[in-house]
Amino acid sequence: MIRVESITKSFDERIAVDHISFQAHDKEILVLLGTSGCGKTTTLKMINRLIEADSGDIWIDGQNIRERKIEELRMHIGFVMQHAGLFPHYTIRQNIAVVPELLKWDKKKIRSRTEELMAKLHLPEELLTRFPQELSGGQQQRVGIARALIADTPILLMDEPFGALDNITKADIHSEFKSLEELKNKTIILVTHDVQEAFELGHRICLMDKGQIVQIGTPKEMLYRPVNDFVKEFFAESRLLLEYKVATLENVRPFLSYSENLDQGFNSDENVWNILQILSINNGDADEYEKLSDAFNKYRKVQAE
């Protein structure tokens, strides 16, 4: 869906992005991950031409973005930024309706679609008449997502969309984000510096440093097949937790003695971390907790070999 070929960008002779190439596949969430200044946000903004690349090409669905008018390009790409980026003097209803108004949608269609998204993002309709400053940070971020989703564009770009939220609010929005049906049919590129967020939301991760791509791969590949010491050290601090989160019940099943409670109580694609959290709350499931922990440790040992 998106193909980036050898793009470069400099600011005042400082190279921000240095001849990078990658692809984001159809209906994939690709995460651009890295510390501040690594070039990830600049890369994202070059895809919808908020920043123009100095050299290289970007293709969307087979067409070079330089061949399209900027306004037309942007109307077909959803964009979510940190702090939501809502217009302060517009009501929530007006903020969400910005792109449909430009596309000259029927007012009834705009209203219907707005109310549908408000319900899906667990936002009460009464907020539609309020202004952004009257909402909490989490509510503002949900409105920003609704605004990006309303026109149902095939591509969604997200720049540190949850970076300003506290961990509890962030966890809630992550859960809603993953379950939202509209997002399952989109190609999404998400920029973050949050390692756990990258692992929770990304199908693949593109790790950047000093304007270059160090490694692209699935979360498991980043942990168990790092290309160099930089990648290994980048994930070292959170490594054990990340391993729990990328391992699923299906992955550890070959090392797991039979447990009817586990087989009937959880989907095979549920991650080990979530299952252990649930088992720890249920005091009667101590045996299953031990069995799953033991199976995970055996699985982890095999992966590291």
N, C-alpha and C positions, 0 to 999 in steps of 0.2 A: 504493500500500500504506500509506504514512504521509503524512498531510496535516497540516501545522502552520499554524494561522491566527491571526495577530496575537497571539502569546503574549508576555507581559511578566513579568519577575521582578525584584524589588528586594530588597536586603539592607541594612537600616539606612539607608534613604533613598538608597542608591547603586543606580542602575539597572544590573543585570547583563545583562539581555536586554530589548531595547526594540522591542516590536511587530514581531516578525519572522514571516515566512510563507515556507514552502517545501514542496515535495513530494519524497518519495523513492519512486521508481517500483518496481514489482514486479521482483524479481531484479536490483536495481541496487545498486552500492556507491557511496554518497554520502559524500563526505569533508567534515567540518566542519573547516576549516583556519583558523589564526590564531595570534597570539602569546598568551602567558599573560594572562588577564584579559579576553579579548575576548568571553566568554560562551558558548563552544562546549561546554564540559563541563556547564554549567548547562542549556543547551538539551537535550543528550543525556539528562540525568537527569530532565528533565521528561517525556520520552517514556514512561519506565516508572514515573513518579511517585515516584522517589526524592526529587525536589523537586517541590512543587506550584506550578504556575503561578499568578501573581496574577490574570491575565486572559488571555483568548484560549482557543482550543480546539485539541485534538490528536485526530485521527481515525486509527484503525488499521483497515484493511480495511472502511471505511465506518461504523465505530462509534466514538462519542465515548468516550475512555478514562475519562472521569468516570463513565460509566454502568456500569463494570465494577468488581468488587471488586479491590483492589490485589493481593492474593495470587494471584488467578486471572490477572490481567493479566501479572504478572511470571513466572508459570510458563510462559507462552507467548511469552516474549521471552528470548533468550539474552543474557547480559551478560558482557563481558570487560573487566577493568580493568587499569591499570598495576600492575606487580609481581604480577600474577596474582590476588591477593586470596584465596589458598588458606587454608583453616582449618588452623592450625599443628598442632593436636592430632588431626587426622584423617589417616589414611593416604591415599596417592594414590588408591587404589581408592574409599575412602569419600568423598573430595572430589569425584570425578567422578560418583558415584552420588547426590549430594544431591537433585537435582530428580526423577530417576526414583523415588527412595524416597518423595518427597512425592506423586508421581503413582501410587504403589502398583503399580509395575511388578513383574512376576514376577522373582525373583532370577536365574533362568537368562537371561532377556532382558537384564537389566542387565549381567551378566557378559559375555555375548556381545558386546553393543554396546560395552562398555568396551574389551575386547580388540581389537575391530575398529578403534576410533579410535586406540588406542595404536599399532597397526601403521601406520595411515595417517599418523600424525604422527611416525613414526620414533622412538618411545619403546619401549625394551625392557620386556617384561612384568615383569621382576624389580623394576622401580621401583614397582609397584602396592602392595607391602607397606612401602614406605618413607614417610617423612614429608617435607613440603615443604622443610624446612631442609637435607635431605640431597641435594637436587637443585641443579643449576646454574640460573642465571637463565633461560637458554634453555629448559631442560627444564620449569621451573615455568610459563613462559609457554605452552608447548605443552599442559601439563595444564590450564591455565586455558581454553584454546580447546576442548579435549576436553570439559571440564565444560559449556561453553556450547553445544556441538554435540550432546551425547548425546540430548537429548529431541527433536531435529530440529524446533525451532521455526521458523516462517517468517520471523522477524525476529531479527537479531543486532545488538546495540549494543556498540560497542567504544571504550573511553575510554583513549587513549594506550597501546594494548596492547603496543607494542614500544618504548616510550620509554626503558626502563631498560636496554636491551640494547646491547652493542657493535655496531659496524657490520657485522662479519663474521657474527655470530649473527643480526642483524636481516635481512641479505640472504638467509640460508638460510631463515628463517621466512617472509619475503615470498614466496620461490619456492614453498614448500610451500603457503602460504595461497592463492596464485593457482591452484594445480593441484588443490586439494582439491575433489572432486566435490560434497560436501555444501554447499559455499559457493555453488555456481553456481545453486542453487534458492532462495536466501535474499535478502531485502532487508536490506542492511547499512548502518548509519550508523557511520562511523568518525571519531573525533576525533583530530587530531594537530596538532602544530606543525611537523612535519617536511615540508618542501616536496617533497623527492624521494619520500618515502613516499606522499604524497597523489597524486603523478603516477603512481607505479608501481601503486597499488592502486585508485584511484578511477575510476569511469566518469564521474562529474561531481564538481566541487569547489564547495563553498559557502564563500567567503572572508568571514570576519567581522572586524569591528573595532569596539571600544567598544560592544558589545552589539547591533550592527546587521549586516545582510548587505550587503556591498559589491558582490559579484557572484557569480552562480551560472552555471557553464558547464562544458563539457568541458575537459580539460587544454589542448587546442589553442586553444579560445576564450579561455582565460585568458591565454595567451601572445600570440596574434595579434590578439585583439579585446578588449583591456582597456577597461573602461568609464571609467576615470580614471587619474590619475597614481599614486594609492595602489596600485592593482593592478599597474601596470607596475613600480613600484619594489619591490613586495613580492617579485617573482620575478626581479628584475634580477641579483642575485648569482649565481644558478644557471642563468640563462637559456639559455646555449649548451648545457649538459649536458641540460637539460630538453627543448630542441628536438630534440636527437639521440634522446632517449628516446620522444618522442611521434610522431616520423616513422617510418613503417613502410616495408618494402621496396616494398609496393604504392603508397604515396604517392610515392616517388621514381622509380618505374619509368618514367614519361614522360620523365625527364631522364637515363635510364641507357642507355648503349649495351649491346647484348646481351652477356650473360655466362652461359654454360651452367652454370658452377660456382655462381653466385648463384641462378639459377632452380631448379636441381636440389637445391642444398644447404640452402636455407632456405625456410621458409613465408613466404607473402606478408604475413602479419600480424606477423612478427618485426620488432622495432624496430631502427633503424639502429645505435644504440649497441651492442647485443648482437652484431650481425653484425660490426661493425668490431673488437670485442674478440676475436672468434674468428679473424678474418682476420689480425689482428696477431700471433697466436700461431703461425699457420701461415705460415712464411716464404715458401712457394711461392706465396702468394696476394697478392703485392704489387700486381699489376695490378688485381685485383678490388677491393682496398682503395682504390686511387687512383680507380677508376671510381665506386665507391659514394660516396666523399668528395666527388668533383666533382658527382655527381648530387644529393647532399644540399644542397650549397651553392647550387645552382641552384634547388632546391625551396624552400629557406629564403628566398631572395631574393624569389621570387614570393609567398610567404605574407606577407611583411612589407610588400608594396606596398599 
